[in-house]
Amino acid sequence: MNTADHGLPVDVPSTALFTDQYELTMLRAALKAGTAGRRSVFEVFTRRLPDGRRYGVVAGTGRVLDAVENFRFDAGVLRFLRERDIVDEETLDWLAEYRFSGDIWGYPEGEVYFPGSPIMRVEGTFGECVLLETVILSILNHDSAIAAAASRMSSAAGQRPLIEMGARRTHELAAVAAARSAYVGGFATTSDLAAGFRYNIPTVGTSAHAFTLLHDNERDAFRAQVDSLGRDTTLLVDTYDVAEAVRTAVEVAGPELGAVRIDSGDLLLVAHRVRQQLDELGATDTKIVVTSDLDEYAIASLAAAPVDAYGVGTQLVTGSGHPTASMVYKLVARAESGEEGAPLVPVAKKSSGGKTSVGGRKWAARRLDADGYAEAEVVGTGPVPDALADRQLLVELVKGGEVVAREPLDAARDRHAAARANLPLSATQLSRGEPVIPTEYAQ
């Protein structure tokens, strides 16, 4: 199924106010100065990866395309801007007709990136491009941070499936975006029905401790759940005594019991004990699902445990300690003048303290070693070397204001799995380290 919006009621009618006021003040001043129509190139990149991370993951691209399409200043928005005296009438007239008419190129969703990678390139007039800064960064910074955490977790989990279940630990709309990003990063399912509805992500869910506590005893709770959902359901067994609950669960559901869930205690020890008990009771095919504040390190520590699936919430939706990807949106080139066809000249901020950037409209390619694995991210502003011509990373996303690159979410998920597999093996190490491949600049 296509990831296009299915009309979820929590959608906002316009993304135009997902912006900072200074973008409108710059537009107002540029209109007055006659420079708002000057051709410009903005790029999204990060100067560094979060501390200890070895690669980043591009996520949110599809949501950016939706946001650009819905960036419209309707009557209510214009009235708000007028009443607050945020812009003048000339600017209001300009905004009333706003439609992005430029081009957007970017790394396809699910691709990996490194410091300096031109993750997204936005080209058009200064006025139409500058307004998109905040909404683009808001989406890419959040979604890429979640996808990177999800990727590390899915790598640690190996072939065992991961369930996203963090909706109760973040903003209700952020939860939908987080579930989407987690799916790109390798999670198999989500508990969030809004994410399932909008993005067609498989959903799962059984019961919480409240359901057990509702009943007079655990046996009654299990019987009610099995009668309703069938023997293949997942029973939560750590409300009281785990061993007694496992015994009762198998007595109620029989050896065909689908799974048991463990949500507390020493998960490594408890999982071994539960597996032994299930096998002794003849429930050899009953799976074990573990939850309880898991992150990639906890998942890795359970690699030798008889665990069949992991449920992850808080650590996932907060980026496992890194809730933003620290991406920036910078003007890197602009026309020499407002004349049609005026050549582009590179521009860049000069700054100390690690905030320098490289000017010029950039391309990017990934060079491979003799074994076909990535060995360098090559970024340049001049001609693309012949040897890298078929390794370029940026693809056209928007052409002349029209989206040209929508794709099913599964395509981004598959792309990420392939991109991660193409990195050196050390990319999946959880120990602190530098980016797994260097970024090289070519002129």
Secondary structure by P-SEA (a helix, b strand, c coil): ccccccccccccccccccccaaaaaaaaaaaaaccccccbbbbbbbcccccccccccccaaaaaaaaaaaccccaaaaaaaaaaccccaaaaaaaaaccccbbbbccccccccccccccbbbbccaaaaaaaaaaaaaaaaaaaaaaaaaaaaaaaaccbbbbbcccccccaaaaaaaaaaaaaacccccccaaaaaacccbbbbbbcaaaaaacccaaaaaaaaaaacccccccccccccaaaaaaaaaaaccccccbbbbcccaaaaaaaaaaaaaaaaccccbbbbbbccccaaaaaaacccccccccccccccccccccccbbbbbbcccccccccccbbbbbbbbbccccccccccbbbbbbbccccccccccccccccccccccccccccccccccccccccaaaaaaaaaaaaaaccccccccccccccbbbbbcc
